[in-house]
């Protein structure tokens, strides 16, 4: 039996169409509820992991791209779908563990074919493409200078994010409120001059340990 596909997209028609098309190819697929970050992770932790087809532009207060790492931690391969033309954002997703990406502007059949290819174990990026994306990500910032801006606690929070932990889990570990952790995350993003947790973690990973 082929590995399952979890379609994570806030557009109901697109998500349902993808599920039906994949099932038509004998691939077990289901739509993930996109009501909150917690709901997405909870669904991902249900049943056998396979391929997560992740829209990076979800209509939530969390950047869809920031879900790459927790999905990987739950055992899923992640193929991202993005309407963004930013190679930097795509590079950050790949550094975080995504196996590849598909443009949201691509024809529907191309999305289905890409997901089916990934399920069947086909490589979604050539080694050259992967190297280029990693090099792009590494060259994005002066990482040492940026990481040195963080306080010791902010470095610890960044380490936890890199391990796939969510704000609530970090708050529980450090015995503080979720609001405090979210404030620390906003500070980390500002100091690192990035727009998402995904980019912050990718920056830390490509530049070495963020404080350990």
NUPASE-709278 format. One record per residue (C-alpha): residue number from 0; residue in one letter; x, y, z. Coordinates in steps of 0.25 Angstrom, whole numbers, plus 5000, padded with zeros to 4 digits. Layout:
# NUPASE-709278
atom i->NUM, aa->a, east->X, north->Y, up->Z
...
# end
This chain:
# NUPASE-709278
atom i->0, aa->x, east->5000, north->5000, up->5000
atom i->1, aa->x, east->5005, north->5014, up->4996
atom i->2, aa->x, east->5008, north->5024, up->5007
atom i->3, aa->x, east->4997, north->5034, up->5011
atom i->4, aa->x, east->4996, north->5048, up->5007
atom i->5, aa->x, east->4992, north->5059, up->5016
atom i->6, aa->x, east->4987, north->5071, up->5008
atom i->7, aa->x, east->4989, north->5084, up->5016
atom i->8, aa->x, east->4982, north->5095, up->5009
atom i->9, aa->x, east->4972, north->5105, up->5014
atom i->10, aa->x, east->4965, north->5106, up->5000
atom i->11, aa->x, east->4954, north->5095, up->5002
atom i->12, aa->x, east->4952, north->5093, up->4987
atom i->13, aa->x, east->4966, north->5092, up->4984
atom i->14, aa->x, east->4969, north->5082, up->4995
atom i->15, aa->x, east->4957, north->5074, up->4993
atom i->16, aa->x, east->4960, north->5073, up->4978
atom i->17, aa->x, east->4975, north->5069, up->4981
atom i->18, aa->x, east->4970, north->5058, up->4991
atom i->19, aa->x, east->4960, north->5052, up->4980
atom i->20, aa->x, east->4970, north->5053, up->4969
atom i->21, aa->x, east->4981, north->5045, up->4978
atom i->22, aa->x, east->4971, north->5035, up->4982
atom i->23, aa->x, east->4968, north->5033, up->4967
atom i->24, aa->x, east->4982, north->5028, up->4966
atom i->25, aa->x, east->4981, north->5019, up->4977
atom i->26, aa->x, east->4988, north->5028, up->4987
atom i->27, aa->x, east->4981, north->5029, up->5001
atom i->28, aa->x, east->4979, north->5044, up->5003
atom i->29, aa->x, east->4972, north->5052, up->5013
atom i->30, aa->x, east->4969, north->5067, up->5015
atom i->31, aa->x, east->4975, north->5073, up->5028
atom i->32, aa->x, east->4966, north->5083, up->5036
atom i->33, aa->x, east->4973, north->5097, up->5035
atom i->34, aa->x, east->4967, north->5103, up->5047
atom i->35, aa->x, east->4979, north->5105, up->5055
atom i->36, aa->x, east->4994, north->5101, up->5056
atom i->37, aa->x, east->4990, north->5092, up->5068
atom i->38, aa->x, east->4979, north->5085, up->5059
atom i->39, aa->x, east->4989, north->5083, up->5048
atom i->40, aa->x, east->4999, north->5076, up->5056
atom i->41, aa->x, east->4989, north->5068, up->5064
atom i->42, aa->x, east->4984, north->5063, up->5050
atom i->43, aa->x, east->4998, north->5060, up->5046
atom i->44, aa->x, east->5000, north->5052, up->5058
atom i->45, aa->x, east->4988, north->5043, up->5055
atom i->46, aa->x, east->4991, north->5030, up->5047
atom i->47, aa->x, east->5003, north->5026, up->5039
atom i->48, aa->x, east->5011, north->5038, up->5033
atom i->49, aa->x, east->5014, north->5039, up->5019
atom i->50, aa->x, east->5015, north->5051, up->5010
atom i->51, aa->x, east->5010, north->5065, up->5015
atom i->52, aa->x, east->5006, north->5074, up->5003
atom i->53, aa->x, east->5007, north->5087, up->5010
atom i->54, aa->x, east->5002, north->5101, up->5005
atom i->55, aa->x, east->5012, north->5111, up->5011
atom i->56, aa->x, east->5001, north->5122, up->5010
atom i->57, aa->x, east->4991, north->5118, up->5020
atom i->58, aa->x, east->4981, north->5128, up->5025
atom i->59, aa->x, east->4985, north->5126, up->5039
atom i->60, aa->x, east->4993, north->5134, up->5049
atom i->61, aa->x, east->5005, north->5125, up->5047
atom i->62, aa->x, east->5013, north->5124, up->5034
atom i->63, aa->x, east->5010, north->5111, up->5027
atom i->64, aa->x, east->5025, north->5110, up->5024
atom i->65, aa->x, east->5027, north->5109, up->5039
atom i->66, aa->x, east->5020, north->5096, up->5040
atom i->67, aa->x, east->5031, north->5089, up->5032
atom i->68, aa->x, east->5039, north->5085, up->5044
atom i->69, aa->x, east->5028, north->5080, up->5053
atom i->70, aa->x, east->5023, north->5072, up->5042
atom i->71, aa->x, east->5036, north->5066, up->5039
atom i->72, aa->x, east->5037, north->5063, up->5054
atom i->73, aa->x, east->5024, north->5055, up->5053
atom i->74, aa->x, east->5030, north->5047, up->5042
atom i->75, aa->x, east->5025, north->5053, up->5030
atom i->76, aa->x, east->5032, north->5056, up->5017
atom i->77, aa->x, east->5028, north->5070, up->5013
atom i->78, aa->x, east->5026, north->5076, up->4999
atom i->79, aa->x, east->5022, north->5090, up->4999
atom i->80, aa->x, east->5013, north->5098, up->4990
atom i->81, aa->x, east->5015, north->5113, up->4989
atom i->82, aa->x, east->5010, north->5125, up->4982
atom i->83, aa->x, east->5022, north->5133, up->4986
atom i->84, aa->x, east->5033, north->5135, up->4975
atom i->85, aa->x, east->5043, north->5137, up->4987
atom i->86, aa->x, east->5055, north->5127, up->4985
atom i->87, aa->x, east->5059, north->5131, up->4999
atom i->88, aa->x, east->5047, north->5126, up->5005
atom i->89, aa->x, east->5047, north->5113, up->4997
atom i->90, aa->x, east->5062, north->5111, up->5001
atom i->91, aa->x, east->5058, north->5113, up->5015
atom i->92, aa->x, east->5047, north->5102, up->5014
atom i->93, aa->x, east->5057, north->5093, up->5008
atom i->94, aa->x, east->5068, north->5095, up->5018
atom i->95, aa->x, east->5057, north->5092, up->5029
atom i->96, aa->x, east->5055, north->5079, up->5023
atom i->97, aa->x, east->5045, north->5080, up->5011
atom i->98, aa->x, east->5048, north->5070, up->5000
atom i->99, aa->x, east->5044, north->5080, up->4989
atom i->100, aa->x, east->5034, north->5090, up->4985
atom i->101, aa->x, east->5023, north->5093, up->4974
atom i->102, aa->x, east->5018, north->5106, up->4969
atom i->103, aa->x, east->5003, north->5109, up->4973
atom i->104, aa->x, east->5002, north->5115, up->4959
atom i->105, aa->x, east->5005, north->5102, up->4953
atom i->106, aa->x, east->4994, north->5094, up->4946
atom i->107, aa->x, east->4986, north->5085, up->4955
atom i->108, aa->x, east->4990, north->5073, up->4948
atom i->109, aa->x, east->5005, north->5077, up->4951
atom i->110, aa->x, east->5002, north->5078, up->4966
atom i->111, aa->x, east->4995, north->5064, up->4966
atom i->112, aa->x, east->5007, north->5058, up->4958
atom i->113, aa->x, east->5017, north->5064, up->4967
atom i->114, aa->x, east->5010, north->5059, up->4979
atom i->115, aa->x, east->5009, north->5045, up->4973
atom i->116, aa->x, east->5024, north->5045, up->4969
atom i->117, aa->x, east->5028, north->5049, up->4983
atom i->118, aa->x, east->5019, north->5037, up->4989
atom i->119, aa->x, east->5026, north->5028, up->4979
atom i->120, aa->x, east->5040, north->5032, up->4985
atom i->121, aa->x, east->5044, north->5040, up->4973
atom i->122, aa->x, east->5054, north->5051, up->4976
atom i->123, aa->x, east->5048, north->5065, up->4975
atom i->124, aa->x, east->5061, north->5073, up->4974
atom i->125, aa->x, east->5074, north->5070, up->4967
atom i->126, aa->x, east->5087, north->5070, up->4976
atom i->127, aa->x, east->5091, north->5083, up->4969
atom i->128, aa->x, east->5077, north->5090, up->4971
atom i->129, aa->x, east->5078, north->5086, up->4986
atom i->130, aa->x, east->5093, north->5091, up->4987
atom i->131, aa->x, east->5088, north->5104, up->4980
atom i->132, aa->x, east->5077, north->5106, up->4990
atom i->133, aa->x, east->5086, north->5103, up->5002
atom i->134, aa->x, east->5096, north->5113, up->4997
atom i->135, aa->x, east->5085, north->5123, up->4995
atom i->136, aa->x, east->5081, north->5122, up->5009
atom i->137, aa->x, east->5095, north->5122, up->5015
atom i->138, aa->x, east->5098, north->5135, up->5007
atom i->139, aa->x, east->5085, north->5142, up->5011
atom i->140, aa->x, east->5091, north->5149, up->5024
atom i->141, aa->x, east->5103, north->5151, up->5032
atom i->142, aa->x, east->5098, north->5140, up->5042
atom i->143, aa->x, east->5109, north->5141, up->5053
atom i->144, aa->x, east->5106, north->5156, up->5054
atom i->145, aa->x, east->5091, north->5154, up->5054
atom i->146, aa->x, east->5091, north->5142, up->5064
atom i->147, aa->x, east->5100, north->5150, up->5073
atom i->148, aa->x, east->5088, north->5160, up->5075
atom i->149, aa->x, east->5080, north->5149, up->5082
atom i->150, aa->x, east->5080, north->5148, up->5098
atom i->151, aa->x, east->5083, north->5135, up->5104
atom i->152, aa->x, east->5068, north->5132, up->5106
atom i->153, aa->x, east->5065, north->5136, up->5092
atom i->154, aa->x, east->5076, north->5126, up->5087
atom i->155, aa->x, east->5069, north->5115, up->5096
atom i->156, aa->x, east->5056, north->5118, up->5090
atom i->157, aa->x, east->5061, north->5117, up->5076
atom i->158, aa->x, east->5068, north->5104, up->5079
atom i->159, aa->x, east->5054, north->5099, up->5083
atom i->160, aa->x, east->5048, north->5104, up->5071
atom i->161, aa->x, east->5059, north->5097, up->5063
atom i->162, aa->x, east->5055, north->5084, up->5070
atom i->163, aa->x, east->5041, north->5085, up->5065
atom i->164, aa->x, east->5034, north->5090, up->5078
atom i->165, aa->x, east->5023, north->5099, up->5078
atom i->166, aa->x, east->5021, north->5112, up->5086
atom i->167, aa->x, east->5012, north->5105, up->5096
atom i->168, aa->x, east->5022, north->5094, up->5099
atom i->169, aa->x, east->5033, north->5104, up->5100
atom i->170, aa->x, east->5025, north->5112, up->5110
atom i->171, aa->x, east->5022, north->5099, up->5118
atom i->172, aa->x, east->5037, north->5096, up->5119
atom i->173, aa->x, east->5042, north->5110, up->5123
atom i->174, aa->x, east->5029, north->5112, up->5132
atom i->175, aa->x, east->5025, north->5125, up->5126
atom i->176, aa->x, east->5012, north->5129, up->5118
atom i->177, aa->x, east->5010, north->5126, up->5103
atom i->178, aa->x, east->5009, north->5141, up->5101
atom i->179, aa->x, east->5023, north->5143, up->5107
atom i->180, aa->x, east->5029, north->5132, up->5097
atom i->181, aa->x, east->5022, north->5139, up->5086
atom i->182, aa->x, east->5028, north->5152, up->5090
atom i->183, aa->x, east->5041, north->5146, up->5090
atom i->184, aa->x, east->5039, north->5139, up->5076
atom i->185, aa->x, east->5035, north->5153, up->5071
atom i->186, aa->x, east->5048, north->5159, up->5077
atom i->187, aa->x, east->5056, north->5147, up->5070
atom i->188, aa->x, east->5050, north->5150, up->5057
atom i->189, aa->x, east->5053, north->5165, up->5058
atom i->190, aa->x, east->5067, north->5163, up->5062
atom i->191, aa->x, east->5070, north->5153, up->5051
atom i->192, aa->x, east->5063, north->5161, up->5041
atom i->193, aa->x, east->5054, north->5150, up->5036
atom i->194, aa->x, east->5039, north->5149, up->5034
atom i->195, aa->x, east->5036, north->5135, up->5039
atom i->196, aa->x, east->5040, north->5125, up->5050
atom i->197, aa->x, east->5044, north->5116, up->5038
atom i->198, aa->x, east->5054, north->5126, up->5033
atom i->199, aa->x, east->5060, north->5128, up->5047
atom i->200, aa->x, east->5062, north->5113, up->5049
atom i->201, aa->x, east->5068, north->5112, up->5035
atom i->202, aa->x, east->5077, north->5123, up->5038
atom i->203, aa->x, east->5082, north->5117, up->5051
atom i->204, aa->x, east->5084, north->5103, up->5045
atom i->205, aa->x, east->5092, north->5108, up->5033
atom i->206, aa->x, east->5100, north->5116, up->5042
atom i->207, aa->x, east->5103, north->5106, up->5052
atom i->208, aa->x, east->5097, north->5104, up->5066
atom i->209, aa->x, east->5089, north->5116, up->5072
atom i->210, aa->x, east->5095, north->5115, up->5085
atom i->211, aa->x, east->5097, north->5100, up->5089
# end
